[in-house]
C-alpha cells in the first residue's frame, strides 16, 4: 500500500512538472537547496538586460514575474535584485538547478574584479 502511495505521489509530481513546463513557469525545488553558486555576468549587462536576454532565450517566468535564470543578481552598485524565489528551480547551472541558489554579479571577472559593494552584498545573501 505504501509503495502504491509513493508511486501516486511521483506521478502527481511529474504531472505538476509537465503542467508548469507547458505554462513556461519555473518549477519549485522539491528539496532544500544544498549549494550556493556564484556567477559573473561575463559582460556589462545589468539586471534588466540579463532578464530580457534570459526571457528571450528560455522563455520561463519565475513566480516573481522575471525570466532571469538566477535567484539573485548583484549590480555594480551593490543593489540586490531577486529574480526567483529561493525554492524555485534555477536556469543557470546544469545538473545543480534543482538543488542550488544561484547568484550572479554584474561584470566580467576574467578582466575586472567585483566591486567592494558587490562583495559586501554577496556575503549578506
N, C-alpha and C positions, 0 to 999 in steps of 0.2 A: 504494500500500500504506500509506504513512504517513497519507494523508488518511482511509483506512478506519479505521485505529487511532485517530486523533483523534476521529472520529465515534463510535466504540465507547466511548471514554472519556467523551465528552459524554453519551451515552445512559446509561452507568453512573452518572454524577454526577446526572443527572435522576432516575434510579430511586432512588438513595440519598436524594435530597431528598424525593421523594414518600413513601418509607418513613418517614423521620423526621417529616414533617408528619402522616402518619396516626397515628403514635405520640405526637404532640404533644411531640416533643423538639426542642430547638434545633438549628440547622444549623451545622456548623463553617464558619468562613470559609475560602474557598478561597485567598485572597490574604492577605498580611500586612496588618495594619491600617495605614492611612495617616493617620488623623486621631484626635485625642483631642477628644471633645466633652464639655463641662461643662454640666450641667443644674442647675436648682434644683427642689426638690420642689413649689414653689408652695403650700406649706402646712406644717403641723407634723408630718405623718406620719413615723414612724420606719421603720427598715428592715423590721421585721416587718409593719407595716401596709401599706407600699408593696408588699411581696412578696405579701401576700394579695390586695390590690387588683388587681395585675397578673395574678396567677394566675387570679383570677375573670374578669377582662376578656378575656385572651387564651388562657389555658389551657396555655401552653407551659412546659415544665420544662427547666431547664438541666442539664448533666451534673453540676452540684454539688447538684441537687435543689431549686433555687429557681425561682420563677416571675417574679421581678423582671426587668425589661427591660434593666437596666444591668449592666455588668460590675462596677462599684464603686458603693457608696453610703457617704457620709461623714456620720455623725451630728453633732449639735451638739458633742458631747464630743470629736470628732476620731477616734472609732473608725471604722475602715475595715472594711466588710463586702464580701466578694466574692460577687456573685450569679451570675456567669457567668465561664467561662474567657476569657482574652483573645482566643482564637481562635474563640469561639462568636459566632454572629450575634446582634446586639443586637435589641431591640424598642423603640427609643427615638427614632430619627431617620430618618424616611422618606427613602429614597434613599442613606443612609450606613450602614445597619445592618451591611452585609457588609464594610465597609472601615474601621470605626472602633471605638475603645474609648470607651464612654460611662460617665461618672462623674456621679452625682447627689449634690448636697449637700442635706442636710435644711434646710428653711426656705423662706421666700418672699422673694426678693431684690428684689422690687418694693417691699417695705415694711420690710425689715431688711437688714443686712449679714451676710455669713458670719462665723462666729466665727473668732478667731485660730487655734484648734485645727484647724478645718476647712481653713483656708488652708494651714497647715503640712503637713497630711497630703496635701492635693491636690497639692502640689509634690513629694511623695515617690513618688506613683504613677507 
